[in-house]
């Protein structure tokens, strides 16, 4: 299973959804998540993310383990997304900023 991690918050480029063969992305106000029960581990989304926010759950960077639960939880609550929509105008400014978890809108 692949996991969307912290750097997606407020970047939300959405290039990932365009390549997912099983449409397993779900959309919140400023973040996307992957449904772990639907992800087939194809790995296509990982290199597409301009924010490098997607990792295999086996290769999560230190401190990002909390996002396993966040993806599992929020993918049950948020609507499915299958096509790229409007990107945040200030996404480049937020790319790489630390400590964005507190900014996650649920
Ligand atoms: Fe987020 Fe990267 Fe997708 S920033 S919306 S995981 S392309």
Backbone and ligand atoms as CSV (ligand in chain L), in Angstrom:
chain,resi,resn,atom,element,x,y,z
A,1,UNK,N,N,0.827,-1.203,0.000
A,1,UNK,CA,C,0.000,0.000,0.000
A,1,UNK,C,C,0.862,1.255,0.000
A,2,UNK,N,N,0.416,2.245,-0.776
A,2,UNK,CA,C,1.101,3.532,-0.791
A,2,UNK,C,C,0.331,4.515,0.087
A,3,UNK,N,N,1.074,5.504,0.611
A,3,UNK,CA,C,0.540,6.423,1.614
A,3,UNK,C,C,0.864,7.854,1.194
A,4,UNK,N,N,-0.128,8.744,1.276
A,4,UNK,CA,C,0.126,10.170,1.049
A,4,UNK,C,C,0.573,10.777,2.375
A,5,UNK,N,N,1.681,11.501,2.339
A,5,UNK,CA,C,2.261,12.023,3.581
A,5,UNK,C,C,2.200,13.552,3.648
A,6,UNK,N,N,2.831,14.075,4.680
A,6,UNK,CA,C,2.677,15.470,5.107
A,6,UNK,C,C,2.877,16.527,4.018
A,7,UNK,N,N,3.822,16.321,3.127
A,7,UNK,CA,C,4.116,17.411,2.188
A,7,UNK,C,C,3.001,17.659,1.172
A,8,UNK,N,N,2.029,16.752,1.093
A,8,UNK,CA,C,0.857,17.007,0.233
A,8,UNK,C,C,-0.015,18.134,0.780
A,9,UNK,N,N,-0.001,18.302,2.096
A,9,UNK,CA,C,-0.879,19.295,2.724
A,9,UNK,C,C,-0.607,20.688,2.160
A,10,UNK,N,N,-1.655,21.314,1.677
A,10,UNK,CA,C,-1.637,22.652,1.071
A,10,UNK,C,C,-0.889,22.729,-0.271
A,11,UNK,N,N,-0.371,21.593,-0.752
A,11,UNK,CA,C,0.209,21.547,-2.108
A,11,UNK,C,C,-0.827,20.945,-3.059
A,12,UNK,N,N,-1.294,19.751,-2.731
A,12,UNK,CA,C,-2.418,19.123,-3.427
A,12,UNK,C,C,-2.360,19.288,-4.954
A,13,UNK,N,N,-1.262,18.851,-5.512
A,13,UNK,CA,C,-1.073,18.972,-6.961
A,13,UNK,C,C,-2.068,18.112,-7.759
A,14,UNK,N,N,-2.371,16.928,-7.233
A,14,UNK,CA,C,-3.342,15.998,-7.838
A,14,UNK,C,C,-2.862,15.272,-9.096
A,15,UNK,N,N,-1.584,15.404,-9.453
A,15,UNK,CA,C,-1.078,14.616,-10.583
A,15,UNK,C,C,-1.261,13.115,-10.305
A,16,UNK,N,N,-1.234,12.759,-9.043
A,16,UNK,CA,C,-1.349,11.359,-8.636
A,16,UNK,C,C,-2.639,10.706,-9.104
A,17,UNK,N,N,-3.744,11.429,-9.032
A,17,UNK,CA,C,-5.038,10.813,-9.351
A,17,UNK,C,C,-5.153,10.471,-10.832
A,18,UNK,N,N,-4.422,11.187,-11.650
A,18,UNK,CA,C,-4.513,10.977,-13.095
A,18,UNK,C,C,-3.936,9.625,-13.516
A,19,UNK,N,N,-3.031,9.077,-12.752
A,19,UNK,CA,C,-2.381,7.827,-13.157
A,19,UNK,C,C,-2.882,6.601,-12.396
A,20,UNK,N,N,-3.712,6.803,-11.399
A,20,UNK,CA,C,-4.158,5.659,-10.576
A,20,UNK,C,C,-5.119,4.763,-11.366
A,21,UNK,N,N,-4.739,3.500,-11.588
A,21,UNK,CA,C,-5.595,2.608,-12.389
A,21,UNK,C,C,-6.831,2.109,-11.642
A,22,UNK,N,N,-6.847,2.264,-10.329
A,22,UNK,CA,C,-8.000,1.770,-9.565
A,22,UNK,C,C,-8.759,2.902,-8.853
A,23,UNK,N,N,-8.433,4.150,-9.169
A,23,UNK,CA,C,-9.147,5.304,-8.617
A,23,UNK,C,C,-9.294,5.232,-7.096
A,24,UNK,N,N,-8.172,5.084,-6.413
A,24,UNK,CA,C,-8.260,4.902,-4.961
A,24,UNK,C,C,-7.882,6.147,-4.163
A,25,UNK,N,N,-7.910,7.326,-4.818
A,25,UNK,CA,C,-7.637,8.573,-4.101
A,25,UNK,C,C,-8.934,9.217,-3.616
A,26,UNK,N,N,-8.851,9.863,-2.452
A,26,UNK,CA,C,-10.000,10.543,-1.847
A,26,UNK,C,C,-9.563,11.955,-1.470
A,27,UNK,N,N,-10.484,12.911,-1.636
A,27,UNK,CA,C,-10.120,14.323,-1.574
A,27,UNK,C,C,-10.702,15.061,-0.388
A,28,UNK,N,N,-9.806,15.731,0.347
A,28,UNK,CA,C,-10.219,16.635,1.401
A,28,UNK,C,C,-9.946,18.068,0.970
A,29,UNK,N,N,-10.202,19.030,1.858
A,29,UNK,CA,C,-10.047,20.442,1.506
A,29,UNK,C,C,-8.632,20.810,1.058
A,30,UNK,N,N,-7.602,20.260,1.703
A,30,UNK,CA,C,-6.238,20.637,1.314
A,30,UNK,C,C,-5.258,19.466,1.304
A,31,UNK,N,N,-5.779,18.254,1.076
A,31,UNK,CA,C,-4.954,17.043,1.150
A,31,UNK,C,C,-5.683,15.917,0.438
A,32,UNK,N,N,-4.930,14.976,-0.091
A,32,UNK,CA,C,-5.523,13.768,-0.658
A,32,UNK,C,C,-5.042,12.558,0.136
A,33,UNK,N,N,-5.833,11.508,0.147
A,33,UNK,CA,C,-5.408,10.261,0.787
A,33,UNK,C,C,-5.657,9.083,-0.152
A,34,UNK,N,N,-4.989,7.982,0.143
A,34,UNK,CA,C,-5.153,6.720,-0.591
A,34,UNK,C,C,-5.904,5.738,0.292
A,35,UNK,N,N,-6.899,5.076,-0.294
A,35,UNK,CA,C,-7.607,4.028,0.441
A,35,UNK,C,C,-6.738,2.763,0.427
A,36,UNK,N,N,-6.243,2.339,1.593
A,36,UNK,CA,C,-5.316,1.204,1.629
A,36,UNK,C,C,-5.952,-0.116,1.193
A,37,UNK,N,N,-7.262,-0.206,1.267
A,37,UNK,CA,C,-7.933,-1.445,0.857
A,37,UNK,C,C,-8.096,-1.526,-0.657
A,38,UNK,N,N,-7.989,-0.383,-1.321
A,38,UNK,CA,C,-8.174,-0.352,-2.776
A,38,UNK,C,C,-6.854,-0.256,-3.541
A,39,UNK,N,N,-5.809,0.284,-2.906
A,39,UNK,CA,C,-4.495,0.424,-3.549
A,39,UNK,C,C,-3.956,-0.954,-3.922
A,40,UNK,N,N,-3.503,-1.083,-5.178
A,40,UNK,CA,C,-2.972,-2.379,-5.649
A,40,UNK,C,C,-1.450,-2.387,-5.711
A,41,UNK,N,N,-0.820,-1.364,-5.125
A,41,UNK,CA,C,0.646,-1.329,-5.052
A,41,UNK,C,C,1.318,-1.223,-6.418
A,42,UNK,N,N,0.670,-0.567,-7.352
A,42,UNK,CA,C,1.250,-0.468,-8.698
A,42,UNK,C,C,2.428,0.494,-8.733
A,43,UNK,N,N,2.452,1.437,-7.784
A,43,UNK,CA,C,3.559,2.399,-7.648
A,43,UNK,C,C,3.576,3.501,-8.713
A,44,UNK,N,N,2.565,3.567,-9.553
A,44,UNK,CA,C,2.558,4.584,-10.610
A,44,UNK,C,C,2.480,6.004,-10.063
A,45,UNK,N,N,1.778,6.214,-8.967
A,45,UNK,CA,C,1.575,7.567,-8.451
A,45,UNK,C,C,2.838,8.153,-7.817
A,46,UNK,N,N,3.650,7.309,-7.244
A,46,UNK,CA,C,4.797,7.784,-6.451
A,46,UNK,C,C,5.685,8.773,-7.219
A,47,UNK,N,N,6.120,8.450,-8.435
A,47,UNK,CA,C,6.992,9.405,-9.147
A,47,UNK,C,C,6.258,10.597,-9.746
A,48,UNK,N,N,4.928,10.560,-9.772
A,48,UNK,CA,C,4.156,11.653,-10.369
A,48,UNK,C,C,4.018,12.858,-9.459
A,49,UNK,N,N,4.170,12.657,-8.155
A,49,UNK,CA,C,3.909,13.740,-7.202
A,49,UNK,C,C,5.043,14.768,-7.198
A,50,UNK,N,N,4.755,16.026,-7.579
A,50,UNK,CA,C,5.789,17.067,-7.582
A,50,UNK,C,C,6.290,17.401,-6.176
A,51,UNK,N,N,5.530,17.011,-5.161
A,51,UNK,CA,C,5.913,17.281,-3.779
A,51,UNK,C,C,6.597,16.079,-3.124
A,52,UNK,N,N,6.787,15.005,-3.897
A,52,UNK,CA,C,7.366,13.769,-3.348
A,52,UNK,C,C,6.690,13.366,-2.035
A,53,UNK,N,N,5.370,13.398,-2.041
A,53,UNK,CA,C,4.620,13.138,-0.812
A,53,UNK,C,C,4.116,11.700,-0.711
A,54,UNK,N,N,4.309,10.893,-1.757
A,54,UNK,CA,C,3.763,9.529,-1.746
A,54,UNK,C,C,4.886,8.506,-1.557
A,55,UNK,N,N,4.669,7.616,-0.588
A,55,UNK,CA,C,5.647,6.571,-0.278
A,55,UNK,C,C,4.944,5.243,-0.059
A,56,UNK,N,N,5.677,4.161,-0.328
A,56,UNK,CA,C,5.212,2.848,0.101
A,56,UNK,C,C,5.186,2.844,1.623
A,57,UNK,N,N,4.220,2.165,2.206
A,57,UNK,CA,C,4.150,2.154,3.670
A,57,UNK,C,C,5.389,1.503,4.290
A,58,UNK,N,N,6.102,0.722,3.502
A,58,UNK,CA,C,7.321,0.088,4.004
A,58,UNK,C,C,8.520,1.029,3.972
A,59,UNK,N,N,8.383,2.137,3.270
A,59,UNK,CA,C,9.520,3.050,3.087
A,59,UNK,C,C,9.202,4.472,3.541
A,60,UNK,N,N,8.317,4.595,4.510
A,60,UNK,CA,C,7.933,5.921,4.992
A,60,UNK,C,C,9.114,6.617,5.665
A,61,UNK,N,N,9.327,7.901,5.380
A,61,UNK,CA,C,10.366,8.642,6.097
A,61,UNK,C,C,10.024,8.711,7.594
A,62,UNK,N,N,11.039,8.857,8.402
A,62,UNK,CA,C,10.847,8.949,9.848
A,62,UNK,C,C,9.860,10.058,10.188
A,63,UNK,N,N,8.945,9.773,11.055
A,63,UNK,CA,C,7.972,10.759,11.494
A,63,UNK,C,C,6.691,10.767,10.692
A,64,UNK,N,N,6.671,10.030,9.574
A,64,UNK,CA,C,5.492,10.048,8.704
A,64,UNK,C,C,4.568,8.843,8.938
A,65,UNK,N,N,4.901,8.015,9.933
A,65,UNK,CA,C,4.118,6.798,10.176
A,65,UNK,C,C,2.667,7.108,10.513
A,66,UNK,N,N,2.412,8.267,11.114
A,66,UNK,CA,C,1.062,8.654,11.506
A,66,UNK,C,C,0.133,8.723,10.290
A,67,UNK,N,N,0.715,8.911,9.113
A,67,UNK,CA,C,-0.112,9.050,7.918
A,67,UNK,C,C,-0.713,7.733,7.432
A,68,UNK,N,N,-0.227,6.611,7.918
A,68,UNK,CA,C,-0.875,5.330,7.588
A,68,UNK,C,C,-2.314,5.360,8.105
A,69,UNK,N,N,-2.467,5.747,9.356
A,69,UNK,CA,C,-3.784,5.817,9.979
A,69,UNK,C,C,-4.631,6.945,9.379
A,70,UNK,N,N,-4.003,8.073,9.080
A,70,UNK,CA,C,-4.722,9.210,8.504
A,70,UNK,C,C,-5.300,8.851,7.135
A,71,UNK,N,N,-4.521,8.154,6.290
A,71,UNK,CA,C,-5.029,7.724,4.983
A,71,UNK,C,C,-6.178,6.737,5.149
A,72,UNK,N,N,-6.009,5.765,6.034
A,72,UNK,CA,C,-7.048,4.754,6.238
A,72,UNK,C,C,-8.344,5.395,6.745
A,73,UNK,N,N,-8.214,6.321,7.657
A,73,UNK,CA,C,-9.371,6.955,8.285
A,73,UNK,C,C,-10.091,7.905,7.327
A,74,UNK,N,N,-9.352,8.846,6.749
A,74,UNK,CA,C,-9.995,9.880,5.937
A,74,UNK,C,C,-10.507,9.350,4.594
A,75,UNK,N,N,-9.935,8.260,4.095
A,75,UNK,CA,C,-10.444,7.689,2.834
A,75,UNK,C,C,-11.833,7.085,3.027
A,76,UNK,N,N,-12.212,6.850,4.272
A,76,UNK,CA,C,-13.567,6.381,4.562
A,76,UNK,C,C,-14.570,7.529,4.637
A,77,UNK,N,N,-14.057,8.751,4.769
A,77,UNK,CA,C,-14.939,9.896,5.008
A,77,UNK,C,C,-15.010,10.848,3.823
A,78,UNK,N,N,-13.944,10.947,3.063
A,78,UNK,CA,C,-13.882,11.924,1.979
A,78,UNK,C,C,-14.377,11.343,0.658
A,79,UNK,N,N,-14.806,12.196,-0.301
A,79,UNK,CA,C,-15.253,11.719,-1.614
A,79,UNK,C,C,-14.092,11.269,-2.503
A,80,UNK,N,N,-14.401,10.342,-3.373
A,80,UNK,CA,C,-13.441,9.836,-4.352
A,80,UNK,C,C,-13.068,10.940,-5.339
A,81,UNK,N,N,-11.814,10.934,-5.797
A,81,UNK,CA,C,-11.391,11.877,-6.838
A,81,UNK,C,C,-10.668,11.081,-7.926
A,82,UNK,N,N,-11.064,11.313,-9.190
A,82,UNK,CA,C,-10.494,10.525,-10.286
A,82,UNK,C,C,-9.858,11.396,-11.366
A,83,UNK,N,N,-10.071,12.708,-11.277
A,83,UNK,CA,C,-9.488,13.619,-12.263
A,83,UNK,C,C,-8.910,14.839,-11.550
A,84,UNK,N,N,-7.846,15.374,-12.137
A,84,UNK,CA,C,-7.216,16.544,-11.542
A,84,UNK,C,C,-8.196,17.725,-11.591
A,85,UNK,N,N,-8.292,18.435,-10.456
A,85,UNK,CA,C,-9.145,19.611,-10.387
A,85,UNK,C,C,-8.307,20.854,-10.196
A,86,UNK,N,N,-8.885,21.841,-9.573
A,86,UNK,CA,C,-8.158,23.096,-9.349
A,86,UNK,C,C,-7.032,22.868,-8.335
A,87,UNK,N,N,-5.850,23.361,-8.651
A,87,UNK,CA,C,-4.727,23.245,-7.731
A,87,UNK,C,C,-4.629,24.522,-6.897
A,88,UNK,N,N,-4.165,24.426,-5.632
A,88,UNK,CA,C,-4.001,25.637,-4.826
A,88,UNK,C,C,-3.037,26.607,-5.520
A,89,UNK,N,N,-3.399,27.886,-5.571
A,89,UNK,CA,C,-2.580,28.884,-6.255
A,89,UNK,C,C,-1.195,29.007,-5.614
A,90,UNK,N,N,-1.126,28.776,-4.292
A,90,UNK,CA,C,0.140,28.955,-3.574
A,90,UNK,C,C,0.843,27.617,-3.297
A,91,UNK,N,N,0.543,26.606,-4.119
A,91,UNK,CA,C,1.104,25.276,-3.861
A,91,UNK,C,C,2.638,25.255,-3.851
A,92,UNK,N,N,3.265,26.042,-4.716
A,92,UNK,CA,C,4.734,26.024,-4.771
A,92,UNK,C,C,5.337,26.581,-3.478
A,93,UNK,N,N,4.668,27.565,-2.889
A,93,UNK,CA,C,5.177,28.161,-1.649
A,93,UNK,C,C,5.154,27.169,-0.491
A,94,UNK,N,N,4.192,26.257,-0.526
A,94,UNK,CA,C,4.052,25.299,0.569
A,94,UNK,C,C,4.872,24.035,0.361
A,95,UNK,N,N,5.376,23.837,-0.842
A,95,UNK,CA,C,6.141,22.629,-1.142
A,95,UNK,C,C,7.438,22.616,-0.337
A,96,UNK,N,N,7.556,21.648,0.571
A,96,UNK,CA,C,8.763,21.520,1.374
A,96,UNK,C,C,8.707,22.190,2.732
A,97,UNK,N,N,7.615,22.921,3.012
A,97,UNK,CA,C,7.489,23.557,4.326
A,97,UNK,C,C,7.314,22.486,5.407
A,98,UNK,N,N,7.987,22.633,6.538
A,98,UNK,CA,C,7.854,21.645,7.615
A,98,UNK,C,C,6.595,21.869,8.463
A,99,UNK,N,N,6.272,20.866,9.252
A,99,UNK,CA,C,5.206,20.973,10.259
A,99,UNK,C,C,3.863,21.389,9.678
A,100,UNK,N,N,3.435,20.706,8.626
A,100,UNK,CA,C,2.147,21.048,8.025
A,100,UNK,C,C,0.991,20.217,8.569
A,101,UNK,N,N,1.297,19.200,9.376
A,101,UNK,CA,C,0.214,18.333,9.852
A,101,UNK,C,C,-0.860,19.137,10.578
A,102,UNK,N,N,-0.446,20.161,11.335
A,102,UNK,CA,C,-1.422,20.970,12.085
A,102,UNK,C,C,-2.336,21.770,11.160
A,103,UNK,N,N,-1.962,21.866,9.890
A,103,UNK,CA,C,-2.766,22.621,8.924
A,103,UNK,C,C,-3.741,21.737,8.146
A,104,UNK,N,N,-3.698,20.435,8.404
A,104,UNK,CA,C,-4.585,19.505,7.701
A,104,UNK,C,C,-6.040,19.776,8.052
A,105,UNK,N,N,-6.827,20.088,7.028
A,105,UNK,CA,C,-8.265,20.305,7.226
A,105,UNK,C,C,-8.995,18.992,6.988
A,106,UNK,N,N,-9.818,18.593,7.922
A,106,UNK,CA,C,-10.500,17.300,7.816
A,106,UNK,C,C,-11.958,17.430,7.438
L,1,LIG,FE1,FE,-0.766,15.470,-3.017
L,1,LIG,FE2,FE,1.247,14.893,-4.570
L,1,LIG,FE3,FE,-1.121,13.969,-5.141
L,1,LIG,S1,S,0.877,16.841,-3.567
L,1,LIG,S2,S,-2.489,15.532,-4.388
L,1,LIG,S3,S,0.055,13.463,-3.340
L,1,LIG,S4,S,0.391,14.699,-6.605
